Amino acid sequence: MRLSSTIVGILLVVPVQVLAGTEFVARVLTVHEGDHLTIHYQERNQTVALRDVDCPELKQPYGKQAKHAAAAYLANRDVLVRELKKDQRGRMTADILLTDGRNIAHELVKEGLAWVQPGEVHDPVLKDMEELARASKHGLWSEPDPIPPWKWKPPQPARRN
């Protein structure tokens, strides 16, 4: 019994570990927010966050635009998923590439619909793209003082006494 439980546990863990460091094709089923989507591959669904970027929350300025832009690029399309793995927060993250080779995170940052996450990034080109979007005042950078999603707090409804 103990050996069979161990084998089953290993088989459940192996698919994600095997995919880390590899590329595979998946179908995008749902775009939840600009930087979160559900993909289908190997007969299963997986929610994935785009690596190194953070789009505004849906209730923030440009949050819905980020979702709509991501959906226009990705919804119901096949994509190339690269480096699917868990990040330090326990989320599954990946680079998502369009069939023409463009990285969706690059496109969202260039359009001013995503921040590059603070700290170390896997793709240093993203920081240059963000600076260009800021300088050009694209998207959220047209706002006088855009608040990144990791600092944003949703408005609280007024209390009634």
BELTA-V728452 format. One record per run of one state. SS is the DSSP state (A for helix, B for strand, O for the rest). FROM is the first residue (numbers start at 1). TO is the last residue. If there is no record, write none. Layout:
BEGIN
ss & from & to
SS & FROM & TO
SS & FROM & TO
END
This chain:
BEGIN
ss & from & to
O & 1 & 1
A & 2 & 19
O & 20 & 22
B & 23 & 33
O & 34 & 35
B & 36 & 41
O & 42 & 43
B & 44 & 50
O & 51 & 52
B & 53 & 54
O & 55 & 62
A & 63 & 74
O & 75 & 77
B & 78 & 86
O & 87 & 91
B & 92 & 97
O & 98 & 102
B & 103 & 103
A & 104 & 110
O & 111 & 114
B & 115 & 116
O & 117 & 124
A & 125 & 136
O & 137 & 138
A & 139 & 142
O & 143 & 161
END
